[in-house]
C-alpha cells in the first residue's frame, strides 16, 4: 500500500504517522503547508526572531524525499498576521488567512495532486479531507479519516448544558461559532471515509450521534513523549503547599470554572499555576480568577514539560476532549494527572494507580481527589512513578507503527 498523507500543520501525531509510513515503505507523498528540514534555507531563516515559528515545522529528514509544500504563502500569512496582531485577516472562517480557509484551500490543492497509479489510499484529517476524498472516491481508492476531537453534534449537546450551568463563563466556549457550511463539510468528510481512526474511546462514542451509517471506527491511542531520567518528589508541608498545574486553552470546554471553584475551597493548602491563552478577553469571571493564581500566557513545549516536572499534580478537568496531549506529557514527566471520563484518561489511566479519573463537570469530585492527595501526599510519588512507567511503554513511534499495521491489514482485505 502507498498512502498519501496530508495535514496543513503537522502536529505530534501527524509526525508519528508520517515517520511510520516512511519506515514501512508505505508513504507515497506527504503534503503540508510549511516544512523545514535541517540545513535548508527555511532552517536558517527560522533562526531569525520573526521567523522562529518555522522551527516548529521541522520534520525528520526521513520525510524529505516525500514532502511537498502546498499553499505555503497562506500559512505564512496566517503566522505573520497573528504575530503582528492583524486580527481581521485571521478572523474565524471569514479572514483571508483564517484556519478554516487554509484547511479548505489546502485540501483543494491536495485533491489536484491525486492521480491514479501514483498511490493506493489517502490519509487525511478533519476539516482538510473533503475534496481529496471526493477525488480519491472517483478513483475508486480507500479514504482513511482521522478525527482528532469528538463529533461536533455531541459537543454541542454537552457544551450547551455547560453554557446554561456556568453563564458567566459561557463566552469562553467558542465551538458554537462554526457556520452551517463548515459543519456540513465535517459530516460529508465522515460519510466519504472508508475507515475512521480516533485516539480515544470517548471520541469513538461521540460518533454514535452521527445521523447515518459510518465506516468502521478504530481506536489507536496516541503515544507519550520520552520519559525523564530523574524525577525528585518534594514533601508537602506548611511552607510548601501542594503545587497544582493546569495547561490548556482557557475555556469552560476544558472545565476551568470547575477548576477554579475546587481550588478556591482549598486555597490555603494548594498553589495553582495556569498555562494557557484566553479564548477572548471578555470574560470577567475568568479575568478575576486569573488574578488569584500564577498565570503564564504561553510557553515553549520544552518549557511546558519542565514546568510539569516542577509540579505535583496536573489538573485537566476537560468536558470535551478528543484526547488531551497534556495528559501524556505530564505522565512522561512523572507528574500524575486528575482528569475526566471525557478525555483519553480512561484509555491511559488506571484510577488510583497511575492517575485519577473523575466525572466530567463535577467540581465536588475534583475537590475530593485533591483532598485525597493532601491527606496522603505519599500518593504523589507512588502514582507519579507509575505514570512514568506507563509512559515508557507507549512511544510515539509505537503509535505510528500500530496505525501503519492497521492500514496494511486493510490492504490484505482489499
C-alpha positions as CSV (number, residue, x, y, z in Angstrom):
1,X,0.0,0.0,0.0
2,X,1.2,3.5,-0.9
3,X,-0.5,6.2,1.0
4,X,-0.7,10.0,0.5
5,X,-0.7,11.7,3.9
6,X,-1.9,15.3,4.2
7,X,-2.1,17.8,7.1
8,X,-1.7,21.6,6.9
9,X,0.5,22.0,10.1
10,X,1.8,18.6,11.1
11,X,1.4,18.1,14.9
12,X,3.0,15.4,17.0
13,X,0.6,12.6,16.0
14,X,0.9,13.5,12.3
15,X,4.7,13.3,12.5
16,X,4.5,9.9,14.1
17,X,2.2,8.7,11.3
18,X,4.4,10.2,8.6
19,X,7.6,8.7,10.0
20,X,6.0,5.2,10.4
21,X,4.6,5.2,6.9
22,X,8.0,6.2,5.5
23,X,9.8,3.5,7.6
24,X,7.3,0.9,6.4
25,X,7.8,2.0,2.8
26,X,4.1,3.0,2.7
27,X,4.4,6.7,2.1
28,X,3.7,7.9,-1.5
29,X,3.8,11.6,-0.6
30,X,3.4,13.9,2.5
31,X,1.7,17.2,1.8
32,X,1.7,20.1,4.3
33,X,1.8,23.9,4.1
34,X,5.3,24.6,5.5
35,X,8.0,22.1,6.1
36,X,11.5,22.6,7.4
37,X,14.5,20.2,7.3
38,X,17.9,20.6,8.9
39,X,20.4,22.7,7.0
40,X,17.9,24.1,4.4
41,X,17.0,27.7,3.7
42,X,13.9,27.6,5.9
43,X,16.0,26.1,8.7
44,X,18.4,29.1,8.6
45,X,15.5,31.5,8.2
46,X,13.9,30.1,11.4
47,X,16.9,31.4,13.4
48,X,15.6,34.9,13.0
49,X,13.1,36.2,15.6
50,X,10.3,37.0,13.2
51,X,10.5,33.6,11.6
52,X,11.1,31.5,14.7
53,X,7.7,29.8,14.3
54,X,9.1,27.9,11.3
55,X,11.3,25.9,13.6
56,X,8.1,24.2,14.9
57,X,7.6,22.8,11.4
58,X,10.8,20.9,11.3
59,X,10.5,17.3,10.3
60,X,12.6,14.1,10.5
61,X,15.0,14.0,7.5
62,X,13.5,10.6,6.5
63,X,10.5,12.6,5.2
64,X,12.4,15.0,3.0
65,X,12.1,12.9,-0.3
66,X,8.3,12.6,0.2
67,X,7.4,16.1,1.4
68,X,5.8,18.8,-0.7
69,X,4.6,22.2,0.5
70,X,1.2,23.4,-0.8
71,X,-0.1,27.0,-0.4
72,X,2.8,27.9,1.9
73,X,2.1,31.6,1.4
74,X,-1.3,31.3,3.1
75,X,0.1,29.7,6.2
76,X,3.0,32.2,6.2
77,X,0.3,34.9,6.0
78,X,-1.5,33.5,9.0
79,X,1.7,33.3,11.1
80,X,2.7,36.9,10.3
81,X,-0.9,38.2,10.8
82,X,-1.0,36.5,14.2
83,X,2.4,37.8,15.2
84,X,1.6,41.4,14.2
85,X,-2.0,41.4,15.5
86,X,-3.9,41.7,12.2
87,X,-7.0,40.0,13.6
88,X,-9.2,40.8,10.7
89,X,-7.0,38.6,8.4
90,X,-7.3,35.6,10.7
91,X,-11.0,36.1,11.8
92,X,-12.8,32.8,12.2
93,X,-13.9,31.5,8.8
94,X,-14.1,34.9,7.1
95,X,-10.5,36.0,7.4
96,X,-8.3,35.5,4.3
97,X,-5.8,33.7,6.5
98,X,-8.2,32.0,8.8
99,X,-7.5,28.5,9.8
100,X,-10.7,27.4,8.1
101,X,-9.7,28.9,4.8
102,X,-6.2,27.5,5.0
103,X,-7.6,23.9,5.6
104,X,-10.1,24.3,2.8
105,X,-7.7,25.6,0.2
106,X,-5.0,23.1,1.3
107,X,-7.5,20.3,0.8
108,X,-8.3,21.5,-2.7
109,X,-4.6,21.7,-3.5
110,X,-4.1,18.1,-2.3
111,X,-7.0,16.9,-4.4
112,X,-5.4,18.5,-7.5
113,X,-2.3,16.3,-6.9
114,X,-4.1,13.0,-6.8
115,X,-3.5,10.8,-9.9
116,X,-4.3,7.1,-10.5
117,X,-1.4,4.7,-10.2
118,X,0.6,7.1,-8.0
119,X,-0.9,5.8,-4.7
120,X,-3.4,3.4,-3.3
121,X,-5.0,5.4,-0.4
122,X,-5.4,8.8,1.1
123,X,-5.0,9.6,4.8
124,X,-6.4,13.0,5.8
125,X,-7.7,14.8,8.9
126,X,-10.9,16.5,9.9
127,X,-11.6,19.8,8.1
128,X,-9.0,19.0,5.5
129,X,-10.3,15.9,3.7
130,X,-13.4,16.7,1.7
131,X,-12.0,17.5,-1.7
132,X,-9.2,14.9,-1.6
133,X,-11.7,12.3,-0.5
134,X,-14.1,13.2,-3.4
135,X,-11.2,12.8,-5.8
136,X,-10.0,9.5,-4.2
137,X,-13.5,8.1,-4.3
138,X,-13.8,8.9,-8.0
139,X,-10.6,6.9,-8.5
140,X,-12.0,4.0,-6.5
141,X,-9.4,4.3,-3.7
142,X,-9.8,3.9,0.1
143,X,-10.1,7.1,2.3
144,X,-8.7,7.0,5.8
145,X,-10.1,9.7,8.1
146,X,-8.5,10.9,11.3
147,X,-10.9,12.5,13.8
148,X,-8.8,14.1,16.5
149,X,-11.6,15.5,18.6
150,X,-15.1,14.3,19.4
151,X,-18.0,14.7,16.9
152,X,-19.5,18.2,16.7
153,X,-23.1,17.3,17.3
154,X,-22.2,15.6,20.6
155,X,-20.0,18.6,21.5
156,X,-22.9,21.0,21.1
157,X,-25.2,18.8,23.2
158,X,-22.8,18.5,26.1
159,X,-21.4,22.1,26.0
160,X,-24.8,23.8,25.7
161,X,-25.5,22.4,29.2
162,X,-22.3,24.0,30.4
163,X,-23.3,27.4,29.0
164,X,-26.5,27.1,30.9
165,X,-24.8,25.9,34.1
166,X,-22.0,28.5,34.1
167,X,-23.5,31.6,32.3
168,X,-20.6,33.8,33.5
169,X,-18.2,31.6,31.6
170,X,-20.3,30.9,28.5
171,X,-18.4,33.2,26.1
172,X,-15.2,31.2,26.7
173,X,-16.9,28.3,24.8
174,X,-16.2,29.1,21.2
175,X,-17.3,25.9,19.5
176,X,-20.7,27.3,18.6
177,X,-19.3,29.8,16.1
178,X,-18.9,27.3,13.2
179,X,-21.1,28.0,10.2
180,X,-23.7,25.5,8.9
181,X,-21.5,25.2,5.8
182,X,-18.5,24.1,7.8
183,X,-20.5,21.7,9.9
184,X,-22.0,20.1,6.8
185,X,-18.5,19.7,5.4
186,X,-17.5,17.8,8.5
187,X,-20.4,15.4,8.0
188,X,-19.6,15.0,4.3
189,X,-16.0,14.1,5.1
190,X,-17.2,11.4,7.6
191,X,-19.6,10.0,5.0
192,X,-16.8,9.6,2.4
193,X,-14.4,7.8,4.7
194,X,-13.8,4.1,4.2
195,X,-12.1,3.8,7.6
196,X,-12.1,6.2,10.6
197,X,-9.3,6.5,13.2
198,X,-9.7,8.0,16.6
199,X,-7.4,8.2,19.6
200,X,-9.8,7.6,22.5
201,X,-12.9,5.6,23.4
202,X,-14.7,8.9,24.2
203,X,-14.2,10.2,20.7
204,X,-15.4,6.9,19.2
205,X,-18.5,7.0,21.4
206,X,-19.4,10.5,20.2
207,X,-19.8,9.2,16.7
208,X,-22.9,7.4,17.9
209,X,-24.6,10.8,17.3
210,X,-23.8,10.8,13.6
211,X,-27.2,10.7,11.7
212,X,-26.3,7.9,9.3
213,X,-24.1,4.9,8.7
214,X,-20.3,5.2,9.1
215,X,-17.3,3.2,8.1
216,X,-15.6,1.1,10.7
217,X,-14.0,3.1,13.6
218,X,-10.7,2.0,15.1
219,X,-9.3,3.4,18.4
220,X,-5.5,3.8,18.5
221,X,-4.3,6.0,21.4
222,X,-1.5,8.5,20.8
223,X,2.0,7.9,22.2
224,X,3.9,9.5,25.1
225,X,6.9,11.8,24.9
226,X,10.2,10.3,26.2
227,X,10.2,9.9,30.0
228,X,12.5,11.9,32.2
229,X,15.6,10.2,33.5
230,X,15.3,11.6,37.0
231,X,12.4,13.0,39.0
232,X,12.6,14.4,42.5
233,X,9.4,14.5,44.6
234,X,9.4,17.1,47.3
235,X,7.4,16.8,50.6
236,X,4.3,18.9,51.1
237,X,4.4,21.0,54.3
238,X,3.1,24.2,55.8
239,X,5.8,26.1,53.9
240,X,5.3,24.1,50.7
241,X,1.7,23.7,49.6
242,X,0.5,21.1,47.1
243,X,1.6,22.5,43.7
244,X,-1.1,22.1,41.1
245,X,-0.9,22.8,37.4
246,X,-3.3,23.4,34.5
247,X,-2.2,23.5,30.9
248,X,-4.7,24.3,28.1
249,X,-6.9,26.8,26.5
250,X,-8.8,29.0,29.0
251,X,-12.2,27.8,28.1
252,X,-15.0,26.1,30.0
253,X,-14.7,23.3,27.4
254,X,-11.6,22.5,29.5
255,X,-13.6,22.7,32.8
256,X,-11.8,25.8,34.1
257,X,-14.8,27.1,36.0
258,X,-14.9,23.8,37.9
259,X,-11.1,24.0,38.4
260,X,-11.1,27.5,39.9
261,X,-14.1,26.6,42.1
262,X,-12.5,23.5,43.5
263,X,-9.2,25.2,44.2
264,X,-10.8,28.2,45.8
265,X,-12.1,25.9,48.6
266,X,-8.6,24.6,49.2
267,X,-6.7,27.8,48.6
268,X,-4.8,27.7,52.0
269,X,-3.3,24.3,51.1
270,X,-2.6,24.5,47.4
271,X,-0.8,26.6,44.9
272,X,-2.1,26.8,41.3
273,X,-0.3,27.6,38.1
274,X,-2.2,28.2,34.9
275,X,-0.5,27.9,31.4
276,X,-2.8,28.8,28.6
277,X,-4.2,31.6,26.4
278,X,-7.7,33.2,26.7
279,X,-10.2,32.4,24.1
280,X,-11.3,36.1,24.4
281,X,-10.8,39.0,26.8
282,X,-14.5,39.5,27.6
283,X,-15.0,37.1,30.5
284,X,-14.9,39.0,33.8
285,X,-15.2,35.7,35.8
286,X,-12.0,34.4,34.1
287,X,-10.1,37.6,34.4
288,X,-10.8,37.8,38.1
289,X,-9.9,34.1,38.7
290,X,-6.6,34.6,37.0
291,X,-5.6,37.4,39.4
292,X,-5.6,34.9,42.3
293,X,-3.2,32.5,40.8
294,X,0.1,32.3,38.8
295,X,-0.8,32.7,35.1
296,X,1.6,32.1,32.2
297,X,0.1,33.1,28.8
298,X,2.3,30.7,26.9
299,X,5.5,28.6,27.0
300,X,7.5,26.6,24.5
301,X,6.9,22.9,24.5
302,X,10.1,22.2,26.4
303,X,9.1,24.9,28.9
304,X,5.8,23.2,29.5
305,X,7.5,19.9,30.1
306,X,9.9,21.5,32.5
307,X,7.1,23.2,34.4
308,X,5.1,19.9,34.6
309,X,8.1,18.3,36.2
310,X,8.2,21.1,38.8
311,X,4.6,20.5,39.9
312,X,3.0,17.8,42.0
313,X,-0.2,17.1,40.0
314,X,-1.7,18.2,36.7
315,X,-5.4,19.0,36.8
316,X,-7.2,18.5,33.5
317,X,-11.0,18.5,34.1
318,X,-11.9,18.8,30.4
319,X,-15.6,18.4,29.5
320,X,-15.0,17.5,25.8
321,X,-11.6,16.3,24.5
322,X,-10.6,14.1,21.7
323,X,-7.5,13.0,23.6
324,X,-5.7,15.6,25.7
325,X,-1.9,15.5,24.9
326,X,-1.2,17.3,28.2
327,X,-2.1,14.1,30.0
328,X,0.6,12.1,28.3
329,X,3.1,14.9,28.5
330,X,2.6,15.2,32.3
331,X,2.7,11.5,32.8
332,X,6.0,11.3,30.9
333,X,7.5,13.8,33.4
334,X,6.3,11.7,36.4
335,X,3.5,14.2,37.2
336,X,0.3,12.3,37.9
337,X,-2.9,13.6,36.4
338,X,-6.5,14.1,37.6
339,X,-8.7,14.1,34.5
340,X,-12.3,13.2,33.4
341,X,-14.1,10.5,31.6
342,X,-14.4,12.7,28.5
343,X,-10.7,12.6,27.6
344,X,-8.3,9.8,26.8
345,X,-7.9,9.4,30.6
346,X,-9.9,6.1,30.6
347,X,-7.7,4.7,27.8
348,X,-4.4,5.5,29.7
349,X,-5.2,5.8,33.4
350,X,-5.9,3.0,35.9
351,X,-7.7,5.1,38.6
352,X,-5.7,5.3,41.8
353,X,-2.7,3.6,40.3
354,X,-1.1,5.9,37.7
355,X,-3.6,8.8,38.0
356,X,-7.2,9.7,38.9
357,X,-10.4,9.7,36.9
358,X,-13.4,11.8,37.8
359,X,-16.8,12.5,36.4
360,X,-16.8,15.4,33.9
361,X,-18.3,18.6,35.2
362,X,-18.2,17.5,38.9
363,X,-16.5,20.2,41.0
364,X,-17.0,18.0,44.1
365,X,-15.2,15.1,42.5
366,X,-12.3,17.3,41.5
367,X,-12.1,18.8,45.0
368,X,-12.3,15.3,46.7
369,X,-9.4,14.0,44.5
370,X,-7.2,16.9,45.5
371,X,-8.2,16.5,49.2
372,X,-7.2,12.8,49.0
373,X,-3.7,13.8,47.9
374,X,-3.5,16.4,50.7
375,X,-4.4,13.7,53.2
376,X,-2.0,11.2,51.7
377,X,0.9,13.1,50.0
378,X,2.9,9.9,49.5
379,X,0.4,9.2,46.7
380,X,2.2,11.8,44.5
381,X,5.4,9.9,44.2
382,X,3.8,6.4,44.1
383,X,1.3,7.5,41.4
384,X,3.8,9.6,39.5
385,X,6.3,6.8,39.1
386,X,3.5,4.5,37.9
387,X,2.5,7.2,35.4
388,X,6.1,7.3,34.2
389,X,6.2,3.6,33.7
390,X,3.0,3.7,31.7
391,X,4.6,6.5,29.5
392,X,7.7,4.5,28.9
393,X,5.7,1.6,27.5
394,X,4.0,3.6,24.7
395,X,6.1,5.8,22.5
396,X,5.0,8.0,19.6
397,X,6.8,5.5,17.3
398,X,4.7,2.7,18.6
399,X,1.5,4.7,17.9
400,X,2.7,5.3,14.3
401,X,3.6,1.7,13.7
402,X,0.3,0.4,15.1
403,X,-1.5,2.7,12.7
404,X,0.6,1.6,9.7
405,X,0.0,-2.0,10.6
406,X,-3.8,-1.4,10.6
407,X,-3.6,0.1,7.1
408,X,-1.5,-2.8,5.9
409,X,-4.2,-5.1,7.2
410,X,-6.7,-3.1,5.1
411,X,-4.6,-3.9,2.0
412,X,-4.9,-7.6,2.7
413,X,-8.7,-7.3,2.9
414,X,-8.8,-5.4,-0.3
